[in-house]
């Protein structure tokens, strides 16, 4: 029963996040959310099942986060002050 509750809750949260990002950021950015699935699974396993989080897991989550920031590009634009001329 608890597994079903977690699955339903996780799916509901995923749909809400997906469609909010779709409205705010567009279709290309919403697909970046799929890269967060492993991080969410690891955090859920830690919170609900007490699974330990190892250092290499934290490092992997940081790499995924850095990749998302790089792919999105807004942070790089803010840091460099440059904007793309292509439209």
Buried (B, 14 or more C-beta within 10 A) or exposed (E): EEEEEEEEEBEEEBEEBBEEBBEEBEEEBBEBBEEBEEBBEBBBBEEEEEBEEEEEBEEBBEEBEEEBEEEBEEEEEEEEEEEEEEE
